[in-house]
Amino acid sequence: MKCQKCDRPATFHITDLVDGEPSELHLCEECAQSFLAPSQEEAQDVMPAMAGLLAQHLAVGETADELARLDQRACPVCGITFLQFRKQGRLGCPHDYVFFEKELEPLLMSIHDQTQHVGKVPKRCPHGADQQTQLIRLRREMKEAVSSEEYERASEIRDKIREIEAGFREAKGE
Amino acid sequence: MTLDDLASTSGEWLRGSGPESDIVISSRIRLARNLADFPFISRATDADRAEIERILHGRVESLRTAGKAPAESLYLKVSELPEVDRQFLVERQLISREHAQSEGARAVVVDPSERFSVMINEEDHLRIQVMHSGLALNEAWEQATKLDDMIEEQVTYAYNERLGYLTACPTNTGTGVRVSVMLHLPALAITRQIEKVFKSLHKINLAVRGLYGEGSQATGDFYQISNQVTLGQTEEELAKKVADVVPVLIDYERQARSFLIENSQETLHDRVSRAFGILRTAQTISSEETMHLLSSVRMGINLGLIGDLAIPTVNKLLIHTQPAHLQKLSGVELDQADRNIERATYLRRHLNGESKGNVSHN
C-alpha cells in the first residue's frame, strides 16, 4: 500500500477521529511523523473549541451591535476585554468571573451543566478574596501611573498596596 | 538528587504494579490553583510571572525546612532548562507539553519517587499532580488534597463561594480537579471496538486523550480517560465517575482479548512474535514504531504468549526509548537518524540479554 501523501510505502495505519467518526489514514514513516507531531493548533485545541462554544451562545439574542459593545467591555481589575477572552479562551484574573458573570453563565452551564460549586472549600478565604483582587488592580494602576509619569499618583497607590499587604501579614500573625 | 538521576530510573507510575496493572497503567489527580493577588497567566507581565515563581519557590523552601515537603524533592526552573531536559520532563509526565514550551518564569517541584509534581506558572499559577501505578484514584486524591492543604497554609487561593476555585480557563473552574486513568487497550483497538467505546464515554461526559494529554494521538494503544466537568460535583463524585467506568473498560478489553485468543490465536501469536522479533533485531527504529510494537509485546506478556519478559521492563522501555530519554541516557545530543539507531541498539541490548537469537554484531 502506498502512502496517501507521497509515493513511499505506507507503514503507518492510523485511525483518527474526525468529528467523532473514525477515519483511516495510511502513511509512510515520514508523513506519519509530521502528522503525529502536534501542530501549534492541536496543542491548543481546547481554545478554538471553547471560543466556538462561546460564539454560539453569544449569537443567541445578541445583535451585531450588542456583540460589538460587549466585546469592548474591559475588566477594571486586569484590563482584559471580552473580545480578548473570546479569542484566547483564557480569562485574565479572578475578578473576570464577577465582571463577566452574565456572559460566562451560559458558557459554564454548557460545559459543566451546573453553576454552583459543591466541592472542597479553602480554609484561608472561604468567602472569597476580594482584597487580593484589589491588589491586582492597584498594581496595574501603579504601573500605568509610572509609565505616564504621574509619580504622585503612583506613590499614593503604592501606599494603598502596602496598607493592604500589611493587613494580610497582621492577619497571618507575622 | 538531580534531574540526571531521574533518567536512569522509571518512576512510580511505571512500576507496573497495583490493582489491574495489566490494563490500568496509572491513576492521576491534577488540581488547578491560582494565587488570589495576581492576574492569571495570560494577563501576567514577565515581572508578575517572575514574582509568582519567586513567592512560590520561597513557600516550597519553607515547607522543606519545616520537614513537610520531602527534603530531597527537586525544584527545577523549567524556563532555564535546556530543551532536551524539558522534553525529558514531558516524556516522564512530570510537566505538560504546554509548560515545556511556554514563555516566562516557570518551575516544577518533583518528588524523588515521582509520585507528585507541582507545576508553577503553567496555564494556572499552580498545577498539583499526583500519580500512582495501577488503579488507585482514592489514594491519589487523598495525597493531592493533602498537598493542596499544605500549600494553602502558605498562600491565598483565588476562590469564589459560588464558583469554587477560579481558574484561567472556565473548563477547570469549581473543583479544578482532573481525574484520569491511563489504560492500555490493544485488543479493543485490534477488534475495532475502540471508537464505539470512545463514543459512549463522550456521551457520559468523559474525555479520551492520548498518552501525552491534550491534542496528543493515542500512540501504542494507550489512552487517558478523564472527567470533563469540574463544577457542581464534589471531587469524590468526580473521581468515582471515572473509577466506575474503569472496571467496565477492563472487562471489555479482557473480553476482546479472549475473543482474539479463541478466534484467531495464530494471528494474534504471530503479531506478538513479529513485534518482539522486530524489537529484538531492528538496526534503526522510530519512536512511534517502537511504541506500536511494545504495545503488542505488552499484551503478549499479559496473555502468556511471551514468557521471559516482565511488564515493568516493557513499561520502562516505553519511556526510555522516547527521544529525550535516549539522549539523556546516552549522554549525547542525537539527531533523529542517530536516535533511531541508538533506540534500536538500546532495545536489542535490553530485550536479548543472554537469550539466543541475538543477531547483533555490535
Interface residues (C-beta under 8 A of the other chain):
Chain A: T11 F12 I14 T15 D16 L17 G20 E21 P22 E29 A32 Q33 L36 P38 E42 A43 Q44 D45 V46 M50 V77 C78 G79 I80 Q88 G89 R90 L91 G92 C93 P94 Y97 V98 L104 L107 L108 I111 H112 D113 Q114 T115 Q116 H117 V118 G119 K120 V121 P122 K123 R124 C125 P126 H127 G128 A129 Q132 T133 L135 I136 R140 K143 F168
Chain B: N34 L35 A36 D37 F38 P39 F40 I41 S42 R43 T45 R97 E98 Q101 E123 T145 D148 D149 E152 E153 T156 Y157 A158 Y159 N160 E161 R162 L163 G164 Y165 L166 A168 C169 P170 T171 T173 G174 T175 V177 A189 I194 E195 F198 K199 H202 E214 G215 S216 Q217 T219 Q228 V229 T230 L231 G232 Q233 T234 E235 S286 E288 E289
